[in-house]
Amino acid sequence: MVKTAVSKTAIPCSNQGGPAKIYTKMKILKNILTELKKSKWPKGKELLVLSIYALVLCGIITVIILGLDLVFYKAREWFLNL
């Protein structure tokens, strides 16, 4: 006989719904909020620096994709005019 391990934090599954299902959803939301409160959130200056970094990176990627698009467009036009 094979024994299976049961987690103490496992959420019971109820196929009928009802109060047990609502209770588990509330418990999940409460756990999520607890974990969010434990998280270290960036302060104002750090948030500004990271936002600028993300925008610059998006701009660079946009320029690269635009360049590739133009190169492929010109290559297609060149092949069609042969």
Secondary structure as UniProt FT lines:
FT   TURN            8..9
FT   HELIX           19..38
FT   HELIX           44..80
//
